[in-house]
Amino acid sequence: MSDHTVMIALALALTTVIAALVAAGAGYLARRDQAGYPAALTRAAVAFAATLTLSAVLTTALVAVSAN
């Protein structure tokens, strides 16, 4: 495996871990706000998806800028 492939795999793993931590925090805060378990799970899922989407957009922007 090349160094480039390893760096991509590490970046993906780090992004997934960060998204999971954000989701856990959002779910915890939703429960602290007296939300039910389904609502807290939904908020956590939305936070997870938003974090992954944001990281994908930032990665695309960085690739576009560095391609020039």
Secondary structure, 3 states (H helix, E strand, C coil): CCHHHHHHHHHHHHHHHHHHHHHHHHHHHHHHCCCCHHHHHHHHHHHHHHHHHHHHHHHHHHHHHHCC
